[in-house]
């Protein structure tokens, strides 16, 4: 998660709604779903009696972890899972409790929880994209026929119409929206490999356990662990960064149009200047450009986090945890700011 030191800055770059998808409550709820699915998988493979599995699942559903103790232990362990599992085992009373977490490892829980969070976040972003595209469509219906000066290489080029510039704004957003459904399936991959990625503790029944778990969690089982292959997370982050890049262009264009004057655009509101009261700064446009550049910078860090050594990494994995939620919050903040900005457009182009 990103630092909260500058409270005033959070309103510009943060998104509390998106942040909750990565908080303790959301993550530990995912852990519980994983452990319950694992019990179901072990039962399907004949490792637990069905009645015991049902009672264990009920016990897991009623578990409420001590998050403060988990946070304290995570400083020592580097991950929250060992203390989470210790507490869960202490909570379990049903027979067969010794099979809890059997065959799994910390990375299986955390990566699966991350995948679930990214899917939820992406679904929220689709709703926001639809809202933004509706707002842009309203501008097009109202002003699309107005003439506008095209600009190439920062110089006046040929005349065209507002609808032409709006089309350039909308196409990448529509492409992202249409791509999400397929991408959602690519991202929604169960992580399950056990200690070294080969599920050796489960023997011949490993595939049955994994397939049952995937079905319970509504994820896909690729037939292997992806402990060091970070493609699902990279694909999600790339989609988020692509959305903010498209929004950054809109923000930059509107800021430049505001500089050119009312023949290009008229906006309501705008930010105040401490030194020049006559100014109405296109703050939302500047915000979109800054957020786009921030996400582009974060992607460089995420690519660094994609280099995992040997069978499982600790350092690369930890870096990933700090960056992915920031990318998601940044994208969320950009989508909200974009809708605010587009709704502030009183007119684009010149009216006759």
Secondary structure, 3 states (H helix, E strand, C coil): CCCCCCHHHHHHHCCHHHHHHHCHHHHHHHHHHHHHHHHHHHHHCCCCCHHHHHHHHHHHHCCCCCHHHHHHHHHHHCCCHHHHHHHHHHHCCCCCHHHCCCCCCHHHHHHHHHHHHHHHHHHHHHHHHHHHHHHHHHHHHHHCCCEEEEEECCEEEEEEEHHHHHHHHHHHHHHHHHHHHHHHHHHCECCCCCCCCCCHHHHHHHHHHHHHHHHHHCCECCCCCCCCCCHHHHHHHHHHHHHHHHHHHHHHHHHHHHHHCCCCEEECCCECCCCCCCCCECHHHHHHHHHHHHHHHHHHHHHHHCCCCCCCCCHHHHHHHHHHHHHHHHHHHHHHHHHHHHHCEEEECECC
